[in-house]
C-alpha cells in the first residue's frame, strides 16, 4: 500500500476519533448542566440529594428510562421517565 493511501486512512481514523470524542464530551456537558439545573431549581422541600440529581440528569440526557425502587425520589422531576422496580 502506498504511503499516500496510509495517510488517507490515518486521517479518516483520526477524524472519526475526534468526532466520537466531541459527541462524548457533549453528552457529559449536557449531563452536568441538567444536574446543576436540578440542584439549583428543585425546591428544597423535595430534599434532592446530589447522587439522585446525577442519576436523574444521566437518565434525562441519555433519554433512557430510570428503573428504581424509590420512584418517590424522582417523581417531581418532569422530564424523567420512571419505572418502578419491584
Buried (B, 14 or more C-beta within 10 A) or exposed (E): EEEEEEEEEEEEEEEEEEEEEEEEEEEEEBBEEBBEEBBEEBEEEBEBEEEBBBBBBBBBBEEEEBEBEEBEBBEEBEEBEBEEEE
